[in-house]
Structure formats: structure tokens, C-alpha cells
């Protein structure tokens, strides 16, 4: 069965609104509450932002059961060791499954890199370098979160269960990286190559357990399990479908 999740934008909500939305989502039975990773809200058309790990740690303390996730963490917003420790910390604080979605980020000077350029973050023009950064983060997750990890990681946070790692993809190379190195993949439901990307990741995963997830824009009609998109997601074998609010959230609708 495809689990229905929700994602709300910190670019348009203050803390109290995000808190209320997460509590409401838990009450309505959503599987997980996801958030974005941005330094500023401009990219999402908003005028504010909160750090995703700080936000999720706080949300874990006002809810009891709903799972939490990031879609996606930009691997250039923090050093690899820092972001892996942050994800593990949220998992430990929440005491419930955590879905750690990451992405390769954008090239310097591009529309999606404005916030990194503003604060002087290191970025790379090379897509190969950006993809290698994704692999490095995933390797650190495996090394640091393993029960039999190397002694050099002995005092790092050790979440149990370990967060599920996912890669947000829109192209073939990242789909292969997801299948080879991560625990799952996330694609846009309306990506015309969606099925191809899922198949590439599945093949690279080689039959091991692998989470197949997709996101689509929030629409109250999608709360109906008989909606054509919900039915199609089931038919496609998706594990999770994330309803993403990219603009001003319809919190009243979410709260019923």
C-alpha cells in the first residue's frame, strides 16, 4: 500500500503554523511530515525560513507518532560529516523513523544557488563533483550508522533504526547513484521520465530493500484514496506519495 505523506513549506509558515500543521497531519493519519532544506525562503516564493533539522527536532517534541523527513537536503549547505550527524540527531531525538532525503544541489550562479552564493558557500560547476558529494554523504551514513562501525566513529550519534537514505533525482546518473548507494529514491510524480528513473534505480539496487517514493503538489482531492493519482501510485508500486505544499499552505484544509 502506498503511504500518503505531506510536506509543508517553512518559506510561508512561522513556527506556530508549522507546529499546528504537523500536529494536524498526525491526527489525520498522514504517514510522515517532510520539510525542505533552504537557507532562505526566496526560492520557494516566501519571505522566511527555518533550518530543517532544528525544525524537525522541535516537531518531534510536539507529536508522538508521525514520521519525519527531509526532501531534499542540499549536500552543499553543510559539510558531509555535519549533515550526517544532524540527521542522526533528529532520529535519536524523535525516537521514530526518519527519512533522510538528499540532493546534489545546483551550480554556482544558478537560480537555485542564490542563497549559497549569498553566504559564500563552496559550490562546484561540475555535475560529477556534485554527484560525488552525494555519494560521500551516503558513504558516511553507512559508516557512521553501522552497529559495527569503526572505532573512530564510536562517540558519534548512533540512531536505531538508522534513517532511511533517499536521493531526490531528475536524471539517470542520480537514479543509478540512488539505487547503488541509498536506501531509496524520490522523483517528481509528473516527471515524464518517472517510470524510467524508478526502473534504473531498481536495477541498480539489485533486489535489496529499496524505498520508491514520489512527490506531487498538494491538492485536497488527493486525500481521496480513489483519486486517479492515488490509484496510479498504487499501481506503480510506490511506497510513499508526498503531497507537497510549495506555496502558502492550506492549513485549514489539512486540519480538516
PAZAPA-4460 file (N, C-alpha, C; in steps of 0.05 Angstrom, whole numbers, plus 32768, in hexadecimal, padded with zeros to 4 digits):
% residues 256
    n_x    n_y    n_z   ca_x   ca_y   ca_z    c_x    c_y    c_z   seq   type   mol
   8011   7FE8   8000   8000   8000   8000   8012   8019   8000     1      X     A
   800B   802D   7FF0   8019   8046   7FEF   8012   8057   8006     2      X     A
   8025   805F   8016   8020   8070   802D   801F   808D   8024     3      X     A
   800B   809C   802F   8008   80B8   8027   8015   80CA   803C     4      X     A
   8027   80DB   8033   8036   80ED   8044   802F   810A   803C     5      X     A
   8039   811D   804C   8035   8139   8046   804F   8149   804B     6      X     A
   8052   815E   803B   8069   8170   803D   805F   818C   803E     7      X     A
   8069   819C   8051   8060   81B7   8054   8078   81CA   8053     8      X     A
   8075   81E1   8047   808B   81F3   8041   8091   8207   8058     9      X     A
   80A9   8206   8064   80B0   821A   8078   80B4   8236   806C    10      X     A
   80B4   8238   8052   80B6   8252   8045   809D   8263   8048    11      X     A
   8087   8256   8050   806D   8264   8051   8060   8261   806D    12      X     A
   806C   8253   807F   8060   824E   809A   8074   8256   80B0    13      X     A
   8069   8261   80C5   8079   8265   80DD   8079   824B   80ED    14      X     A
   8088   824B   8103   808A   8233   8113   806F   8228   811C    15      X     A
   805E   823A   8126   8044   8231   8130   8033   8224   811B    16      X     A
   8034   822E   8102   8025   8222   80ED   8030   8207   80E5    17      X     A
   804A   8205   80E4   8057   81EB   80DE   8050   81D7   80F3    18      X     A
   8051   81DF   810C   804A   81CD   8122   802E   81C3   8120    19      X     A
   801B   81D6   811B   7FFF   81CF   8119   7FFA   81BD   8101    20      X     A
   8008   81C2   80EB   8004   81B1   80D4   800E   8195   80D9    21      X     A
   8024   8192   80E6   802F   8177   80EC   801D   8168   80FF    22      X     A
   8013   8175   8114   8001   8169   8127   7FE7   8160   8118    23      X     A
   7FDD   8172   8106   7FC5   816B   80F7   7FCA   8153   80E5    24      X     A
   7FE2   8153   80D8   7FE8   813D   80C6   7FE9   8122   80D5    25      X     A
   7FF4   8123   80EC   7FF5   810B   80FD   7FD9   8101   8103    26      X     A
   7FC7   8114   810B   7FAC   810D   8112   7F9C   8102   80FB    27      X     A
   7FA3   810B   80E3   7F95   8101   80CB   7FA0   80E7   80C0    28      X     A
   7FB6   80DE   80CC   7FC1   80C4   80C4   7FD5   80C4   80AD    29      X     A
   7FE0   80DC   80A7   7FF6   80DC   8093   800D   80CC   809E    30      X     A
   801C   80BF   808B   8032   80AE   8094   804A   80BE   809E    31      X     A
   8051   80D3   8090   8069   80E3   8097   8064   8100   8090    32      X     A
   8073   8111   809E   8073   812E   809A   808F   8135   8090    33      X     A
   8091   8140   8078   80AA   8147   806B   80AE   8165   806A    34      X     A
   80C7   816D   806A   80CD   818A   8066   80E4   818D   8052    35      X     A
   80E8   81A6   804A   80FC   81AD   8036   8116   81B5   8045    36      X     A
   812C   81B6   8036   8145   81C0   8041   814E   81D8   8030    37      X     A
   8149   81F0   803B   8153   8208   802E   815D   821B   8043    38      X     A
   816F   822C   803B   817A   8241   804E   8168   8259   804F    39      X     A
   8159   825D   8039   8147   8275   8037   812D   826C   8028    40      X     A
   8118   827C   802B   80FF   8274   801F   80FA   827D   8003    41      X     A
   810C   828D   7FF7   8107   829A   7FDE   8102   8285   7FC8    42      X     A
   8110   826F   7FC8   810D   825B   7FB2   80F1   824F   7FB1    43      X     A
   80E3   824F   7FC8   80C8   8244   7FC9   80B3   825A   7FC9    44      X     A
   80BC   8272   7FC3   80A9   8288   7FC1   80A0   8293   7FDC    45      X     A
   80B0   828E   7FF0   80A9   8297   800B   80BD   82AB   8016    46      X     A
   80B7   82B3   802F   80C8   82C8   803B   80D4   82C0   8056    47      X     A
   80D6   82A5   805A   80E1   829B   8073   80EC   827F   806F    48      X     A
   80F9   8274   8084   8103   8259   8082   810C   8250   809E    49      X     A
   810C   8236   80A3   8117   822A   80BB   8129   8213   80B3    50      X     A
   813F   820F   80C2   8150   81F9   80BD   8140   81DF   80C0    51      X     A
   8143   81CD   80AC   8132   81B5   80AB   8136   81A3   80C3    52      X     A
   814F   819F   80CC   8154   818C   80E2   814A   8198   80FD    53      X     A
   814E   81B1   8101   8144   81BE   8119   8125   81BC   8119    54      X     A
   8119   81C1   8103   80FC   81C0   8101   80F2   81A4   8106    55      X     A
   80FE   818F   80FA   80F4   8174   80FE   80F9   816A   811B    56      X     A
   810F   8173   8127   8113   816B   8143   80FD   8177   8154    57      X     A
   80F5   8190   814F   80E0   819D   815E   80C5   818F   8159    58      X     A
   80BF   8189   8140   80A6   817C   8139   80A4   8160   8146    59      X     A
   80BA   8153   814A   80BA   8139   8156   80B0   813A   8173    60      X     A
   80B3   8151   817F   80AC   8154   819B   808F   815D   81A0    61      X     A
   8081   8164   818A   8064   816B   818D   8052   8157   817F    62      X     A
   805E   8141   8176   804F   812B   816A   8059   8111   8176    63      X     A
   804A   80FB   8170   8052   80E2   817D   8058   80CC   8169    64      X     A
   804A   80CB   8152   804D   80B4   8140   8055   80BB   8124    65      X     A
   804E   80D2   811A   8053   80D8   80FE   8071   80D7   80F8    66      X     A
   8078   80CA   80E2   8094   80C9   80DA   809D   80E4   80CE    67      X     A
   80B7   80E8   80CD   80C1   8102   80C4   80D5   80FE   80AE    68      X     A
   80D8   8112   809C   80EA   810F   8086   80F3   8129   807A    69      X     A
   8108   8128   806B   8113   813F   805B   8112   8138   803E    70      X     A
   8108   814A   802E   8107   8146   8011   810A   8160   8003    71      X     A
   8122   8167   7FFA   813B   8158   7FFF   814F   816B   800D    72      X     A
   8161   815E   801C   8177   816D   8028   818C   8172   8012    73      X     A
   8193   818B   800F   81A8   8193   7FFC   81C3   818C   8008    74      X     A
   81D2   817A   7FFC   81EB   8170   8008   8201   8186   8008    75      X     A
   81FC   819D   7FFD   820F   81B3   7FFD   8209   81C7   8013    76      X     A
   81F3   81C4   8021   81EC   81D7   8037   81FC   81D2   8050    77      X     A
   8208   81BA   8052   8217   81B2   806A   822D   819F   8061    78      X     A
   8242   819C   8071   8256   8188   806B   824A   816C   806F    79      X     A
   8254   8159   8060   8248   813E   8062   8246   8133   807E    80      X     A
   825B   8135   808E   825A   812B   80A9   8246   8139   80BA    81      X     A
   8242   8153   80B6   822F   8163   80C5   8213   815A   80BF    82      X     A
   820C   8157   80A5   81F1   8150   809E   81EA   8134   80A6    83      X     A
   81FC   8121   80A6   81F7   8106   80AF   81F1   8106   80CD    84      X     A
   8201   8115   80DC   81FC   8117   80F9   81E1   8124   80FF    85      X     A
   81DA   8139   80EF   81C0   8146   80F3   81A9   8133   80EE    86      X     A
   81AA   8123   80D9   8195   8110   80D3   8193   80FB   80E9    87      X     A
   81AA   80F1   80F2   81A9   80DD   8108   819E   80E9   8122    88      X     A
   81A3   8103   8127   8199   8110   813F   817B   8112   813E    89      X     A
   8170   8119   8127   8152   811B   8125   8146   80FF   812A    90      X     A
   8152   80EA   811E   8148   80CF   8122   8148   80C7   8140    91      X     A
   815E   80CE   814E   8160   80C7   816A   814C   80D7   817B    92      X     A
   814A   80F1   8176   8138   8102   8185   811B   80FA   8181    93      X     A
   8114   80F3   8168   80F8   80ED   8162   80F0   80D1   816C    94      X     A
   8103   80BF   816B   80FD   80A3   8174   80EA   8095   8161    95      X     A
   80EB   809C   8148   80D9   8090   8134   80E7   8091   8119    96      X     A
   80DC   8083   8105   80EA   8082   80EB   80EE   809E   80DF    97      X     A
   8106   80A2   80D4   810D   80BB   80C8   8115   80B6   80AB    98      X     A
   810B   80C6   8098   8110   80C2   807C   8123   80D9   8073    99      X     A
   813C   80D1   806D   8151   80E5   8067   8154   80E7   8049   100      X     A
   8145   80F9   803D   8147   80FE   8020   815C   8113   801A   101      X     A
   816D   810E   8007   8182   8121   8000   8182   8125   7FE2   102      X     A
   818F   813C   7FDA   8191   8143   7FBE   81AC   814F   7FB8   103      X     A
   81B3   8150   7F9E   81CE   8158   7F95   81D3   8176   7F95   104      X     A
   81BD   8186   7F98   81C1   81A3   7F97   81C5   81AD   7F7A   105      X     A
   81C9   81C7   7F78   81CA   81D5   7F5E   81E6   81E1   7F5A   106      X     A
   81EB   81E8   7F41   8204   81F5   7F3A   8205   8212   7F44   107      X     A
   821C   821C   7F4A   821E   8238   7F53   8214   824B   7F3E   108      X     A
   8206   8260   7F47   81FC   8274   7F34   81E1   826D   7F29   109      X     A
   81D7   8255   7F2E   81BD   824D   7F24   81A7   8257   7F37   110      X     A
   818E   8255   7F2D   8177   825F   7F3D   8176   8252   7F58   111      X     A
   817B   8238   7F59   8178   8229   7F73   8190   822C   7F85   112      X     A
   81A5   8239   7F7B   81BD   823C   7F8C   81C0   8258   7F97   113      X     A
   81AC   8269   7F94   81AD   8285   7F9D   81B3   8286   7FBB   114      X     A
   81A6   8275   7FCB   81AA   8276   7FE8   81C6   826D   7FF0   115      X     A
   81D1   8259   7FE2   81EC   8251   7FE8   8200   8266   7FE0   116      X     A
   81FC   8272   7FC9   820D   8288   7FBF   820D   829F   7FD3   117      X     A
   81F5   82A5   7FDE   81F3   82BC   7FF1   8204   82B9   800A   118      X     A
   8207   82A0   8013   8216   829C   802C   8232   8290   8027   119      X     A
   8239   828E   800D   8254   8285   8006   825A   8268   800A   120      X     A
   8245   8257   8007   8249   823A   8009   8258   8230   7FF0   121      X     A
   8269   821D   7FF5   8278   820F   7FDF   8264   8200   7FCE   122      X     A
   8265   8205   7FB4   8255   81F6   7FA1   8267   81ED   7F8A   123      X     A
   825D   81DC   7F79   826D   81D3   7F62   825D   81D5   7F48   124      X     A
   826C   81DD   7F33   8260   81DE   7F18   825C   81C2   7F0D   125      X     A
   826B   81AF   7F18   826C   8194   7F0D   8255   8182   7F18   126      X     A
   8244   8178   7F07   822F   8166   7F10   823B   814C   7F1B   127      X     A
   8252   8144   7F11   825F   812C   7F1B   8268   8130   7F38   128      X     A
   8272   8148   7F3E   827A   814F   7F5A   8262   8150   7F6C   129      X     A
   824C   815B   7F62   8234   815D   7F72   8228   8141   7F78   130      X     A
   8229   8130   7F64   8220   8114   7F68   8232   8105   7F7B   131      X     A
   824C   810A   7F79   825F   80FD   7F8C   825A   8106   7FA8   132      X     A
   8251   811E   7FAC   824B   8127   7FC7   8233   8118   7FD3   133      X     A
   821F   8112   7FC2   8209   8101   7FCB   8213   80E6   7FD4   134      X     A
   8224   80DA   7FC3   822F   80BF   7FCA   823E   80C1   7FE4   135      X     A
   824E   80D6   7FE8   825D   80D9   8001   824B   80DA   8019   136      X     A
   8236   80E9   8018   8223   80EA   802E   8217   80CF   8034   137      X     A
   820F   80C1   801F   8203   80A7   8022   8217   8093   802E   138      X     A
   8230   8094   8026   8244   8083   8031   8248   8088   804F   139      X     A
   8248   80A2   8056   824B   80A9   8073   8233   809F   8083   140      X     A
   821B   80A0   8078   8203   8096   8085   8207   8078   808B   141      X     A
   8210   8069   8077   8214   804C   807B   822A   8047   8090   142      X     A
   8240   8056   808F   8256   8051   80A1   824F   8059   80BE   143      X     A
   8242   8070   80C1   823D   807B   80DC   8226   806D   80E9   144      X     A
   8212   8063   80DA   81FA   8058   80E5   81FA   803A   80E7   145      X     A
   8210   802D   80E0   8212   8010   80E1   8216   8007   80FF   146      X     A
   8208   7FF2   8107   820C   7FE8   8123   8229   7FE0   8128   147      X     A
   8237   7FD7   8114   8253   7FCE   8117   8266   7FE2   810B   148      X     A
   8260   7FFB   810E   8270   8011   8102   828C   8012   810D   149      X     A
   829D   801F   80FE   82B9   8022   8106   82BB   8032   811F   150      X     A
   82D0   802C   812F   82D4   8039   8149   82D5   8057   8147   151      X     A
   82DE   8062   8130   82E1   807F   812D   82C5   808C   812E   152      X     A
   82B0   807D   812A   8295   8088   812B   8287   8081   8146   153      X     A
   8296   8077   8159   828A   806B   8171   8278   807E   8181   154      X     A
   827F   8098   8181   826F   80AB   8191   825D   80BD   8180   155      X     A
   825A   80B6   8166   8247   80C4   8155   822B   80BA   815C   156      X     A
   8216   80CA   8157   81FA   80C1   815C   81F4   80A8   814C   157      X     A
   81E8   8094   8159   81E2   807B   814B   81C4   8076   814D   158      X     A
   81B5   807E   8139   8198   807A   8139   8190   805D   8134   159      X     A
   817C   8053   8141   8172   8038   813C   8153   8039   813E   160      X     A
   8146   8034   8127   8152   802C   810D   815F   8044   8100   161      X     A
   8172   803E   80EE   817F   8053   80DF   816A   8060   80CC   162      X     A
   816D   807A   80C7   815B   8088   80B4   815C   807A   8099   163      X     A
   8146   807B   808A   8146   8072   806F   8152   8088   805E   164      X     A
   8166   8082   804E   8172   8095   803C   8165   8094   8021   165      X     A
   815E   80AB   8016   8151   80AD   7FFC   815F   80C3   7FEC   166      X     A
   815F   80C0   7FD2   816B   80D5   7FC1   8154   80E0   7FAF   167      X     A
   8151   80FB   7FAF   813F   8108   7F9D   814C   8109   7F81   168      X     A
   813E   80FE   7F6D   814B   80FC   7F52   8139   8107   7F3D   169      X     A
   8145   8111   7F28   8137   8119   7F0F   8146   810F   7EF6   170      X     A
   815C   8101   7EFA   816B   80F7   7EE4   8176   80DB   7EE9   171      X     A
   8181   80CE   7ED4   8189   80B2   7ED5   81A0   80AE   7EE8   172      X     A
   81B4   80C0   7EE8   81CC   80BB   7EF8   81C6   80BB   7F15   173      X     A
   81B5   80CE   7F1E   81AE   80CD   7F3B   819C   80B6   7F41   174      X     A
   818C   80AD   7F2E   817B   8095   7F33   818D   807D   7F38   175      X     A
   81A2   807A   7F29   81B5   8064   7F2E   81C3   8067   7F48   176      X     A
   81CA   807F   7F4F   81D7   8084   7F6A   81C4   807C   7F80   177      X     A
   81AB   8084   7F7D   8197   807D   7F91   8195   805F   7F94   178      X     A
   8193   8050   7F7E   8190   8034   7F7F   81A9   8026   7F8A   179      X     A
   81C0   8031   7F84   81D9   8024   7F8D   81E0   802A   7FAA   180      X     A
   81DB   8043   7FB3   81E6   804C   7FCC   81D1   8053   7FE2   181      X     A
   81B8   8058   7FDA   81A4   8061   7FED   818F   804C   7FF3   182      X     A
   817E   8052   8006   8169   8040   800D   814F   8045   7FFE   183      X     A
   814F   805A   7FED   8137   8060   7FDE   813B   8077   7FCB   184      X     A
   8126   807D   7FBD   8126   8092   7FA8   810D   80A3   7FAB   185      X     A
   810F   80BC   7FA3   80F7   80CD   7FA1   80F7   80DB   7F86   186      X     A
   80E0   80DB   7F78   80DD   80E8   7F5F   80C4   80F8   7F5F   187      X     A
   80C3   810C   7F4D   80AA   811B   7F49   8096   8109   7F3A   188      X     A
   807E   8107   7F45   806A   80F6   7F39   8065   80FE   7F1C   189      X     A
   8066   8118   7F16   8060   8121   7EFA   8078   8122   7EE8   190      X     A
   808F   8118   7EF1   80A7   8116   7EE0   80A1   8102   7ECA   191      X     A
   80A3   810A   7EB1   809C   80F8   7E9B   80AE   80DF   7E9A   192      X     A
   80C5   80E0   7EA8   80D7   80C9   7EA9   80D5   80BA   7EC3   193      X     A
   80C0   80BF   7ED2   80BD   80B3   7EED   80C1   8095   7EED   194      X     A
   80B3   8087   7EDC   80B4   806A   7EDC   80D0   8060   7ED4   195      X     A
   80DC   806E   7EC2   80F7   8067   7EB9   810B   806A   7ED0   196      X     A
   8109   8080   7EDF   811B   8086   7EF5   8117   8071   7F0B   197      X     A
   80FE   806B   7F11   80F9   8056   7F25   8105   803C   7F1D   198      X     A
   8102   8035   7F04   810C   801B   7EFA   812B   801A   7EFB   199      X     A
   8138   8031   7EF5   8155   8032   7EF6   815F   802E   7F13   200      X     A
   8151   803B   7F25   8159   8038   7F41   8154   801C   7F4B   201      X     A
   813D   8011   7F44   8137   7FF5   7F4C   814C   7FE2   7F42   202      X     A
   8154   7FE5   7F29   8169   7FD3   7F1E   8183   7FD6   7F2D   203      X     A
   818B   7FEF   7F33   81A4   7FF4   7F41   81A3   7FE9   7F5E   204      X     A
   818B   7FE9   7F6A   8188   7FDF   7F85   818B   7FC1   7F86   205      X     A
   8187   7FB3   7F70   818D   7F96   7F6E   817B   7F85   7F7F   206      X     A
   8162   7F8D   7F84   8150   7F7C   7F93   8150   7F80   7FB1   207      X     A
   8162   7F90   7FBC   8161   7F95   7FD9   814A   7FA7   7FE0   208      X     A
   8142   7FA8   7FF9   812C   7FBB   8001   8133   7FD7   7FF8   209      X     A
   811F   7FE4   7FEB   8124   7FFE   7FDF   810A   800E   7FDF   210      X     A
   810A   8026   7FEA   80F2   8036   7FEC   80ED   8046   7FD3   211      X     A
   80D6   8043   7FC7   80CF   8051   7FAE   80BA   8066   7FB6   212      X     A
   80C2   8080   7FB4   80B0   8096   7FBD   80AF   80AB   7FA7   213      X     A
   8099   80BA   7FA8   8095   80D0   7F95   8086   80E7   7FA3   214      X     A
   8089   80FF   7F98   807A   8115   7FA3   8069   8121   7F8D   215      X     A
   8053   812E   7F96   8042   813C   7F84   8036   8154   7F93   216      X     A
   802C   8168   7F85   8021   817F   7F92   8009   8178   7FA3   217      X     A
   8007   8185   7FBA   7FF0   8181   7FCC   7FD6   8189   7FBE   218      X     A
   7FC2   8178   7FC0   7FA7   817D   7FB7   7F95   816E   7FCA   219      X     A
   7F81   817C   7FD6   7F70   816E   7FE9   7F62   8156   7FDC   220      X     A
   7F5E   8156   7FC2   7F51   813F   7FB5   7F62   8126   7FB8   221      X     A
   7F7C   8129   7FBB   7F8E   8112   7FBE   7F8B   8104   7FD8   222      X     A
   7F7C   8110   7FEB   7F76   8102   8004   7F64   80EA   7FFF   223      X     A
   7F56   80EA   7FE9   7F44   80D4   7FE2   7F55   80BC   7FD7   224      X     A
   7F54   80A5   7FE4   7F64   808E   7FDB   7F5C   8084   7FBF   225      X     A
   7F45   808C   7FB5   7F3C   8084   7F9B   7F43   8098   7F85   226      X     A
   7F51   80AE   7F8D   7F5A   80C1   7F79   7F6C   80B3   7F64   227      X     A
   7F6A   80BA   7F4B   7F7A   80AC   7F36   7F98   80AC   7F3C   228      X     A
   7FA3   80C2   7F47   7FBF   80C3   7F4D   7FC6   80AF   7F63   229      X     A
   7FB5   80AD   7F77   7FB9   809A   7F8D   7FB8   807E   7F83   230      X     A
   7FA5   8078   7F71   7FA3   805D   7F66   7FBB   8057   7F55   231      X     A
   7FC4   806B   7F45   7FDB   8067   7F34   7FF5   8062   7F44   232      X     A
   7FF7   8070   7F5B   800E   806D   7F6C   800F   8050   7F77   233      X     A
   7FF8   8046   7F7E   7FF6   802A   7F88   7FFE   8017   7F72   234      X     A
   7FF4   801C   7F5A   7FFA   800A   7F43   8018   800B   7F3C   235      X     A
   8024   8022   7F40   8041   8025   7F3A   8052   8019   7F4F   236      X     A
   8046   8011   7F65   8056   8004   7F7B   8065   8018   7F8C   237      X     A
   805B   8031   7F8E   8069   8044   7F9F   8065   803D   7FBD   238      X     A
   807A   8041   7FCC   8077   803D   7FE9   806B   8055   7FF6   239      X     A
   8071   806D   7FEC   8067   8086   7FF8   8061   809A   7FE2   240      X     A
   804C   80AA   7FE7   8045   80C0   7FD5   8044   80D9   7FE7   241      X     A
   8054   80ED   7FE1   8056   8105   7FF2   8047   811B   7FE5   242      X     A
   8033   8126   7FF4   8024   813E   7FEA   8033   8157   7FF4   243      X     A
   803E   8165   7FE1   804F   817C   7FE7   8041   8196   7FE3   244      X     A
   8040   81A6   7FF9   8036   81C1   7FF8   804D   81D4   7FF1   245      X     A
   804E   81DE   7FD8   8064   81EF   7FD0   805E   820C   7FD4   246      X     A
   8046   8213   7FD9   803F   822F   7FDD   8033   8233   7FF9   247      X     A
   8021   8246   7FFC   8014   824B   8015   8003   8233   801C   248      X     A
   8008   8226   8032   7FFB   820D   8039   7FDD   8210   803F   249      X     A
   7FCE   81FD   8036   7FB1   81FC   803D   7FAE   81EE   8057   250      X     A
   7FB7   81FB   806C   7FB8   81EE   8086   7F9C   81E7   8090   251      X     A
   7F88   81F7   8089   7F6D   81F0   8091   7F64   81D6   8085   252      X     A
   7F6B   81D1   806C   7F64   81B8   805E   7F73   81A1   806B   253      X     A
   7F8D   81A5   8070   7F9C   818F   807D   7F90   8188   8098   254      X     A
   7F87   819C   80A6   7F7C   8197   80C1   7F60   818D   80BF   255      X     A
   7F54   818B   80A7   7F39   8180   80A4   7F24   8195   80AB   256      X     A
***
